[in-house]
């Protein structure tokens, strides 16, 4: 059974899950500059807390229309064991829940049922600081936070009021006795709200430093920036500067999103930095934008020594469109057997894209 609670008892979420099934290491790409073992081996007297992370969960109009016919159940069907099996599952909710009419790019509004499905699938925390959260203005953002509050799901990166901001940014959780702090911010938003509240946390170093200072009461500090240049596989100089800034201020791991493609993986000091994990689910046509990383962080917990971050695990996923594997959209592991694909050319597109992106990322890490 997995449990986490806010330090200040704002939320309590309980779920039942099977054991986490981590991807096999031999199926994973290991970049040249990220060693196989970042930290000391786990000691015999330890237990581990697992955190499963995916990237941008989007609600293009074609996605919500498909769900009107087929429901949402196929979206993460093929990785439900990873989501439900983790002690904490985190995803970037890159659309507001602004109500009908549901709209897609460039100004999103997704159905409440989408967020409800994600919670029921096992997502525990939504990252809400992204460029699309204000697509429908202050009213749409306020409604989003109200719906999430009603669902009883934790979120961070935004707040409806100064009082909520104190509780949610950073988000401080107890997960099986481990204290975890989550900090989420975005480079900016596509539109403003015109009001001080609700608030979106942006890349303001003074504000981010304050959140990270408060986060130090936790055992582990995770930072989720929404940053970078779209559709570029290499991180930018600004991303690197910010990554160093947050690590210098106490981040134990950095997992970025927004570019919609997978970017290089680095290590700054003790902290792994995933500059961009790409899209989790979307209707984007660009093949590179349909490949993503799912990251699993593991923390060793023992009564005899401080919590210890273990080597992260990750695997590539692919967002399939209706008719490829399922009737509707579905995020599938790239290791899914070719026999599940209805058209061999779609499977080939995935494999060719995977090989191309792996080669790009290897070159970037040389």
DAHUSUL-V643482 format. One record per residue. N is the residue number from 0. PHI is phi in radians with two decimals (* if undefined). D_FIRST is the distance of its C-alpha to the first C-alpha in Angstrom with 1 decimal. Layout:
N&PHI&D_FIRST / N&PHI&D_FIRST
This chain:
0&*&0.0 / 1&-1.95&3.8 / 2&-2.41&6.7 / 3&-2.56&10.3 / 4&-2.41&13.5 / 5&-1.15&17.1 / 6&-0.95&19.2 / 7&-1.69&21.5 / 8&1.07&19.0 / 9&-1.30&20.2 / 10&-2.33&16.9 / 11&-2.47&13.4 / 12&-2.23&10.9 / 13&-2.23&7.6 / 14&-2.51&6.2 / 15&-1.92&4.7 / 16&-2.59&6.0 / 17&-1.45&8.2 / 18&-1.12&9.4 / 19&-1.14&11.6 / 20&-1.80&15.1 / 21&-1.42&17.6 / 22&-1.12&21.1 / 23&-1.21&23.7 / 24&-1.07&25.8 / 25&-1.26&29.1 / 26&-1.55&28.4 / 27&-1.85&28.2 / 28&-1.43&31.1 / 29&-2.03&31.5 / 30&-1.13&34.1 / 31&-1.05&36.9 / 32&-1.70&36.2 / 33&-1.93&32.5 / 34&-1.07&32.3 / 35&-1.06&30.0 / 36&-2.20&28.7 / 37&-1.51&28.5 / 38&-2.25&27.2 / 39&-1.11&27.3 / 40&-1.06&25.3 / 41&-1.17&22.1 / 42&-1.47&22.9 / 43&-1.07&21.8 / 44&-1.57&20.2 / 45&-1.81&17.7 / 46&-2.03&14.1 / 47&-2.18&13.6 / 48&-1.85&11.9 / 49&-1.90&12.6 / 50&-2.21&14.3 / 51&-1.83&15.6 / 52&-2.31&18.9 / 53&-2.14&21.4 / 54&-1.58&24.8 / 55&-1.27&26.9 / 56&-1.71&25.6 / 57&-1.96&29.0 / 58&-2.31&30.5 / 59&-1.05&33.9 / 60&-1.03&35.8 / 61&-1.10&35.7 / 62&-1.19&31.9 / 63&-1.21&31.7 / 64&-1.18&34.6 / 65&-1.10&33.0 / 66&-1.16&29.9 / 67&-1.10&32.3 / 68&-1.61&33.3 / 69&-1.93&30.3 / 70&1.41&27.3 / 71&-1.77&24.7 / 72&-1.07&22.5 / 73&-1.42&24.3 / 74&-0.97&23.9 / 75&-2.18&20.7 / 76&-0.99&20.4 / 77&-1.44&21.2 / 78&-2.26&18.5 / 79&-1.03&15.6 / 80&-1.14&13.9 / 81&-1.18&14.4 / 82&-1.20&13.4 / 83&-1.24&10.2 / 84&-1.40&9.3 / 85&-1.41&10.0 / 86&-1.26&8.3 / 87&-2.58&11.3 / 88&-2.10&13.7 / 89&-2.26&17.2 / 90&-2.51&20.3 / 91&-1.56&23.8 / 92&-1.46&24.8 / 93&-1.67&28.5 / 94&-2.91&29.9 / 95&-1.44&30.4 / 96&-1.75&29.5 / 97&-1.63&33.1 / 98&1.52&33.6 / 99&-1.30&36.2 / 100&-1.29&38.2 / 101&-1.25&35.6 / 102&-2.33&37.1 / 103&-1.96&36.6 / 104&-1.01&38.3 / 105&-1.67&39.8 / 106&-2.14&38.4 / 107&-1.41&35.0 / 108&-2.66&33.5 / 109&-1.81&30.5 / 110&-1.26&29.2 / 111&-1.00&26.5 / 112&-1.08&24.9 / 113&-1.13&24.3 / 114&-1.12&22.1 / 115&-1.11&20.3 / 116&-1.04&19.8 / 117&-1.06&18.4 / 118&-1.11&15.8 / 119&-1.15&14.9 / 120&-1.24&14.8 / 121&2.29&12.1 / 122&-1.20&14.4 / 123&-1.78&13.4 / 124&-2.33&16.8 / 125&-1.84&20.3 / 126&-1.49&23.2 / 127&-2.06&26.2 / 128&-1.49&29.0 / 129&-2.62&31.0 / 130&-1.27&34.6 / 131&-1.74&33.9 / 132&-1.10&32.0 / 133&-1.80&35.5 / 134&-0.96&37.0 / 135&-1.92&37.6 / 136&1.28&38.6 / 137&-1.08&37.4 / 138&-1.12&36.9 / 139&-1.16&34.7 / 140&-1.21&32.6 / 141&-1.04&32.4 / 142&-1.13&31.3 / 143&-0.99&28.5 / 144&-1.16&27.0 / 145&-1.14&27.5 / 146&-1.10&25.6 / 147&-1.11&22.7 / 148&-1.07&22.7 / 149&-1.14&22.9 / 150&-1.20&19.9 / 151&1.31&17.9 / 152&-1.83&17.0 / 153&-1.32&17.8 / 154&-2.60&20.9 / 155&-2.67&23.4 / 156&1.76&27.0 / 157&-2.43&28.6 / 158&-2.86&29.1 / 159&-1.48&31.0 / 160&-2.73&32.6 / 161&-1.03&33.3 / 162&-1.14&30.8 / 163&-1.17&28.0 / 164&-1.07&29.1 / 165&-1.08&28.6 / 166&-1.47&25.0 / 167&-1.80&24.1 / 168&-2.39&26.3 / 169&-1.35&24.9 / 170&-1.48&21.4 / 171&-1.94&19.7 / 172&-2.18&16.0 / 173&-1.78&13.8 / 174&-2.21&10.9 / 175&0.88&9.4 / 176&1.53&12.9 / 177&-1.61&14.7 / 178&-1.62&17.2 / 179&-2.08&17.7 / 180&-1.93&20.8 / 181&-2.12&21.6 / 182&-2.07&25.2 / 183&-2.33&26.5 / 184&-2.66&30.2 / 185&-2.22&32.7 / 186&-1.10&36.3 / 187&2.92&37.3 / 188&-2.24&37.2 / 189&-1.25&39.5 / 190&-2.39&40.8 / 191&-1.61&40.8 / 192&-1.79&39.8 / 193&1.36&43.0 / 194&-2.43&41.2 / 195&-1.13&39.6 / 196&-2.29&36.4 / 197&-1.19&34.1 / 198&-2.04&33.8 / 199&-1.98&32.7 / 200&-1.40&32.3 / 201&-2.04&34.8 / 202&-1.39&36.1 / 203&-1.88&37.8 / 204&-1.06&37.8 / 205&-1.13&38.4 / 206&-1.20&35.5 / 207&-1.13&33.1 / 208&-1.08&34.2 / 209&-1.15&33.5 / 210&-1.11&29.9 / 211&-1.19&29.4 / 212&-1.12&31.1 / 213&-1.18&28.6 / 214&-1.20&25.7 / 215&-1.18&26.9 / 216&-1.25&25.1 / 217&-1.52&21.9 / 218&-1.38&21.0 / 219&-2.32&20.9 / 220&-2.04&23.0 / 221&-1.94&22.6 / 222&-2.05&25.6 / 223&-2.14&25.8 / 224&-1.52&29.5 / 225&-1.82&31.0 / 226&-2.73&34.2 / 227&1.60&36.7 / 228&-1.75&39.3 / 229&-1.05&38.3 / 230&1.17&38.7 / 231&-1.82&39.5 / 232&-1.43&37.7 / 233&-1.81&38.8 / 234&-1.16&37.6 / 235&-1.55&40.3 / 236&-1.09&41.9 / 237&-1.12&40.4 / 238&-1.05&36.9 / 239&-1.14&37.6 / 240&-1.07&39.2 / 241&-1.20&36.2 / 242&-1.06&33.7 / 243&-1.14&35.8 / 244&-1.09&36.0 / 245&-1.26&32.2 / 246&-1.17&31.7 / 247&-1.08&34.6 / 248&-1.74&32.9 / 249&1.93&29.6 / 250&-1.21&27.6 / 251&-1.68&25.5 / 252&-2.76&25.1 / 253&-2.22&26.8 / 254&-2.27&25.8 / 255&-1.74&28.5 / 256&-2.62&29.3 / 257&2.01&32.3 / 258&-1.11&34.7 / 259&1.24&33.1 / 260&-2.33&33.6 / 261&-1.34&32.1 / 262&-1.94&33.8 / 263&-1.13&34.2 / 264&-1.95&31.7 / 265&-2.28&33.0 / 266&-2.37&32.3 / 267&-2.05&33.6 / 268&1.07&33.6 / 269&-1.51&30.2 / 270&-1.73&28.5 / 271&-1.27&27.9 / 272&-2.18&29.3 / 273&-1.71&28.6 / 274&-1.14&31.4 / 275&-2.74&30.4 / 276&-1.69&27.7 / 277&1.42&29.6 / 278&-1.45&28.7 / 279&-1.54&25.4 / 280&-2.69&27.1 / 281&-2.83&30.7 / 282&-1.92&34.1 / 283&-1.18&36.0 / 284&-1.53&38.5 / 285&-1.00&39.1 / 286&-1.08&37.6 / 287&-1.08&36.5 / 288&-1.42&34.5 / 289&-1.78&32.5 / 290&-1.80&31.2 / 291&-2.47&28.2 / 292&-1.86&25.9 / 293&-1.88&22.1 / 294&-1.94&21.1 / 295&-2.05&18.1 / 296&-1.72&18.3 / 297&-2.25&16.7 / 298&-2.12&17.1 / 299&-1.42&17.5 / 300&-2.12&16.5 / 301&-2.59&18.5 / 302&-1.26&20.0 / 303&-1.86&23.3 / 304&-2.73&23.9 / 305&-1.09&23.0 / 306&-0.98&20.2 / 307&-2.35&21.7 / 308&-1.26&21.5 / 309&-1.63&21.7 / 310&-1.00&23.6 / 311&-1.25&22.3 / 312&-2.01&21.9 / 313&-2.67&23.2 / 314&-2.56&24.5 / 315&-1.45&27.0 / 316&-2.09&26.2 / 317&-2.38&29.0 / 318&-1.53&29.2 / 319&-1.57&31.0 / 320&-1.67&33.2 / 321&-0.94&33.8 / 322&1.57&35.3 / 323&-1.46&34.4 / 324&-2.16&31.2 / 325&-2.03&30.0 / 326&-1.15&32.1 / 327&-2.08&30.6 / 328&-1.26&29.2 / 329&-2.83&26.5 / 330&-1.56&25.1 / 331&-2.19&25.3 / 332&-1.13&25.1 / 333&-1.17&28.7 / 334&-1.45&28.1 / 335&-1.05&27.9 / 336&-1.03&30.7 / 337&-1.04&34.0 / 338&-1.16&34.1 / 339&-1.43&31.6 / 340&-1.56&34.1 / 341&-1.42&36.8 / 342&-2.33&39.3 / 343&-1.04&39.8 / 344&-1.18&41.2 / 345&-1.18&37.9 / 346&-1.10&36.2 / 347&-1.09&39.1 / 348&-1.02&38.9 / 349&-1.10&35.3 / 350&-1.11&36.3 / 351&-1.13&39.5 / 352&-1.15&37.7 / 353&-1.01&35.0 / 354&-1.11&37.9 / 355&-1.12&39.9 / 356&-1.19&37.2 / 357&-1.01&36.2 / 358&-1.14&39.9 / 359&-1.04&40.2 / 360&-1.22&37.3 / 361&-1.08&38.6 / 362&-1.13&42.0 / 363&-1.17&40.5 / 364&-1.64&38.9 / 365&-1.34&42.1
